[in-house]
């Protein structure tokens, strides 16, 4: 089937339809959120409900460790993400082996975006149906980094961002609630709170990882996430009661 805008004449290029399809796959993927704090960066994502007969221990996480100082999460096709994450890991290890230094977050983002762009114009392949968020810290630097790449190969740096299902709603929430120099607790709480805008089933369907400079990556347990969910719900209830009293 031809794209409606394919018939534009000899000198006008139509949109790259396969890239549009890849972007649509991203919009249908589960939501992922990234938030930078003063001394940490947090990635959170919506987790699909585990089927009754599925083994949750073997189900892969949507927040992937690329290197000791780099995390990557994604929205879109899981199989495509597995290939792209493997490529990113090989590049990170190759950089460490050849240059005896950890890869910078921006360099790795450019590499991932470059691979995505290459797959939009190479023969015999299709674009990756995922968008990624890459977070971490550069060597000897305590400044948190957060980048996003698109199926087209475009990348941008962000203070806070969301991709995937209902990303527009979550981004609007982040724009209203994000502040500079958030503490670690505030950063985690904002990540969970933003995910609750689209996740209706609570902590069991939320995944959160925290990265700090020169420290091990921390993946929060369901119990830890539940505490933040309870705090957020208590705040919402108190705010609703306050509004109700003001109307009376």
C-alpha positions as CSV (number, residue, x, y, z in Angstrom):
1,X,0.0,0.0,0.0
2,X,1.3,3.5,-0.9
3,X,1.4,6.3,1.6
4,X,-1.2,9.0,0.6
5,X,1.6,11.6,0.3
6,X,3.8,9.4,-1.9
7,X,2.6,11.1,-5.0
8,X,4.2,14.5,-4.5
9,X,6.2,14.9,-7.7
10,X,9.8,14.4,-8.7
11,X,11.5,16.9,-6.4
12,X,9.5,16.4,-3.2
13,X,10.4,13.5,-0.9
14,X,7.5,11.8,0.9
15,X,7.7,10.9,4.6
16,X,9.6,7.8,5.5
17,X,6.6,5.5,6.1
18,X,8.5,2.8,8.0
19,X,9.8,5.4,10.5
20,X,6.2,6.5,11.0
21,X,5.2,2.9,11.7
22,X,8.2,2.6,14.2
23,X,7.1,5.8,16.0
24,X,3.5,4.3,16.2
25,X,5.0,1.2,17.9
26,X,6.6,3.5,20.5
27,X,3.3,5.2,21.3
28,X,1.7,1.8,21.9
29,X,4.5,0.6,24.2
30,X,4.4,0.7,28.0
31,X,5.2,4.1,29.5
32,X,8.8,4.9,30.7
33,X,9.9,7.9,32.7
34,X,13.3,9.5,33.5
35,X,13.9,12.2,36.0
36,X,17.2,14.0,37.0
37,X,17.8,15.0,40.6
38,X,20.6,17.0,42.1
39,X,22.8,14.0,42.8
40,X,20.9,11.1,41.1
41,X,19.0,10.1,38.0
42,X,16.0,7.8,38.2
43,X,14.4,5.7,35.5
44,X,10.9,4.2,36.0
45,X,8.7,2.2,33.7
46,X,5.3,0.6,33.5
47,X,5.5,-3.2,33.8
48,X,2.9,-5.4,32.1
49,X,1.0,-7.7,34.4
50,X,2.7,-11.2,34.7
51,X,0.5,-14.0,33.4
52,X,-0.5,-16.7,35.9
53,X,1.8,-19.4,34.5
54,X,4.6,-17.0,33.6
55,X,7.8,-17.1,35.7
56,X,8.5,-13.5,36.9
57,X,12.1,-14.3,37.8
58,X,13.0,-15.0,34.2
59,X,11.0,-12.2,32.6
60,X,13.5,-9.5,31.4
61,X,13.4,-6.1,33.0
62,X,12.6,-3.0,30.9
63,X,15.4,-1.1,32.6
64,X,18.6,-2.4,31.3
65,X,22.2,-2.0,32.6
66,X,24.5,-1.1,29.8
67,X,27.6,-0.5,31.9
68,X,28.2,0.1,35.6
69,X,27.4,3.8,35.2
70,X,24.7,3.6,32.4
71,X,21.0,2.6,32.4
72,X,18.7,2.4,29.4
73,X,14.9,2.0,29.3
74,X,12.7,1.9,26.3
75,X,9.2,2.0,24.9
76,X,8.1,-0.1,21.9
77,X,9.0,-3.5,20.6
78,X,10.8,-5.6,23.2
79,X,12.6,-7.8,20.7
80,X,14.0,-4.7,18.9
81,X,15.1,-3.3,22.3
82,X,17.1,-6.5,23.0
83,X,19.1,-6.2,19.8
84,X,19.8,-2.4,20.4
85,X,20.7,-2.9,24.1
86,X,23.2,-5.7,23.1
87,X,24.8,-3.4,20.5
88,X,25.1,-0.6,23.1
89,X,26.7,-3.0,25.6
90,X,29.2,-4.2,23.1
91,X,30.1,-0.6,22.2
92,X,30.5,0.4,25.9
93,X,32.8,-2.6,26.6
94,X,34.8,-2.0,23.4
95,X,35.3,1.7,24.4
96,X,36.4,0.6,27.9
97,X,38.8,-2.0,26.4
98,X,40.4,0.2,23.8
99,X,40.5,3.5,25.6
100,X,40.8,2.2,29.2
101,X,38.0,4.6,30.2
102,X,34.2,4.3,30.7
103,X,32.1,5.6,27.8
104,X,30.5,9.0,28.3
105,X,26.7,9.1,28.3
106,X,26.5,11.5,25.3
107,X,28.9,9.3,23.3
108,X,26.7,6.2,23.9
109,X,23.6,8.1,23.1
110,X,25.1,9.3,19.8
111,X,26.0,5.7,19.1
112,X,22.5,4.3,19.8
113,X,20.9,7.1,17.8
114,X,23.4,6.4,14.9
115,X,22.4,2.8,14.8
116,X,18.7,3.7,14.8
117,X,19.3,6.2,12.0
118,X,21.3,3.7,9.9
119,X,18.4,1.3,10.0
120,X,16.1,3.9,8.5
121,X,18.0,3.9,5.2
122,X,19.8,0.5,4.9
123,X,18.5,-2.1,2.5
124,X,17.0,-5.3,3.8
125,X,16.2,-3.9,7.3
126,X,13.5,-1.8,8.9
127,X,13.8,0.9,11.6
128,X,13.9,-0.1,15.2
129,X,10.4,0.2,16.7
130,X,11.6,1.7,20.0
131,X,12.5,5.0,21.6
132,X,15.1,4.9,24.4
133,X,16.0,6.9,27.4
134,X,19.7,6.7,28.4
135,X,20.8,7.8,31.9
136,X,23.9,7.9,33.9
137,X,27.1,9.7,35.0
138,X,30.3,10.4,33.2
139,X,33.7,9.5,34.7
140,X,34.8,11.8,37.5
141,X,31.6,13.9,37.1
142,X,28.7,14.1,39.5
143,X,26.3,15.7,37.0
144,X,23.4,13.4,36.1
145,X,22.8,12.9,32.4
146,X,19.5,12.0,30.7
147,X,19.0,11.5,27.0
148,X,16.3,10.3,24.7
149,X,16.6,8.7,21.2
150,X,13.8,8.3,18.6
151,X,13.4,5.6,15.9
152,X,14.5,8.2,13.3
153,X,17.9,8.6,15.0
154,X,17.2,12.0,16.6
155,X,18.4,12.5,20.2
156,X,17.9,15.1,22.9
157,X,19.0,15.8,26.4
158,X,16.3,16.2,29.1
159,X,15.8,17.1,32.8
160,X,12.7,14.9,32.9
161,X,11.0,13.0,30.1
162,X,8.5,10.3,29.3
163,X,8.0,8.0,26.3
164,X,5.5,5.3,25.4
165,X,1.8,5.0,26.1
166,X,0.2,8.3,27.3
167,X,3.6,10.0,27.3
168,X,1.9,13.3,26.5
169,X,-0.1,13.2,29.8
170,X,3.0,12.2,31.8
171,X,5.1,15.0,30.2
172,X,2.5,17.6,31.0
173,X,2.5,16.3,34.6
174,X,6.3,16.5,34.8
175,X,6.3,20.1,33.4
176,X,4.0,21.2,36.2
177,X,5.7,19.4,39.0
178,X,9.4,19.2,38.1
179,X,11.8,21.4,40.1
180,X,15.6,21.9,39.9
181,X,17.9,20.2,42.4
182,X,15.5,17.6,43.7
183,X,16.8,15.4,46.5
184,X,17.1,11.7,45.9
185,X,13.8,11.0,47.7
186,X,12.0,13.7,45.8
187,X,13.3,12.4,42.5
188,X,12.1,8.9,43.2
189,X,8.8,10.1,44.4
190,X,8.2,12.3,41.3
191,X,9.1,9.4,39.1
192,X,6.5,7.1,40.8
193,X,3.9,9.9,41.0
194,X,4.2,10.5,37.2
195,X,3.9,6.8,36.4
196,X,0.7,6.7,38.5
197,X,-0.8,9.1,36.0
198,X,-1.1,6.1,33.6
199,X,-0.6,3.0,35.8
200,X,-3.8,2.1,37.6
201,X,-2.7,-1.1,39.3
202,X,-0.2,0.3,41.8
203,X,3.3,-0.8,42.7
204,X,3.2,-4.3,41.3
205,X,3.2,-2.8,37.8
206,X,5.9,-0.2,38.3
207,X,9.7,-0.7,38.0
208,X,12.2,1.9,39.3
209,X,16.0,2.0,39.2
210,X,18.2,4.7,40.8
211,X,21.7,5.6,39.8
212,X,24.1,7.7,41.7
213,X,27.7,8.7,40.9
214,X,30.3,6.0,41.8
215,X,27.7,3.8,43.4
216,X,26.0,0.5,42.4
217,X,22.7,0.7,40.5
218,X,19.8,0.2,42.9
219,X,16.6,-1.4,41.7
220,X,13.7,-0.7,44.1
221,X,11.7,-3.7,45.5
222,X,7.9,-3.8,45.2
223,X,7.7,-3.1,48.9
224,X,9.8,0.1,48.6
225,X,7.8,1.3,45.6
226,X,4.6,0.6,47.5
227,X,5.7,3.0,50.2
228,X,6.0,5.8,47.6
229,X,2.6,4.8,46.1
230,X,1.0,5.0,49.5
231,X,2.5,8.5,50.1
232,X,1.3,9.8,46.8
233,X,-2.2,8.4,47.3
234,X,-2.4,9.9,50.8
235,X,-1.3,13.3,49.4
236,X,-4.0,13.1,46.7
237,X,-6.7,12.2,49.3
238,X,-5.6,15.0,51.6
239,X,-5.7,17.5,48.6
240,X,-9.2,16.2,47.6
241,X,-10.5,16.7,51.1
242,X,-9.0,20.2,51.3
243,X,-10.7,21.2,48.0
244,X,-14.0,19.7,49.3
245,X,-13.8,21.8,52.5
246,X,-13.0,25.0,50.6
247,X,-16.1,24.5,48.4
248,X,-18.2,24.2,51.6
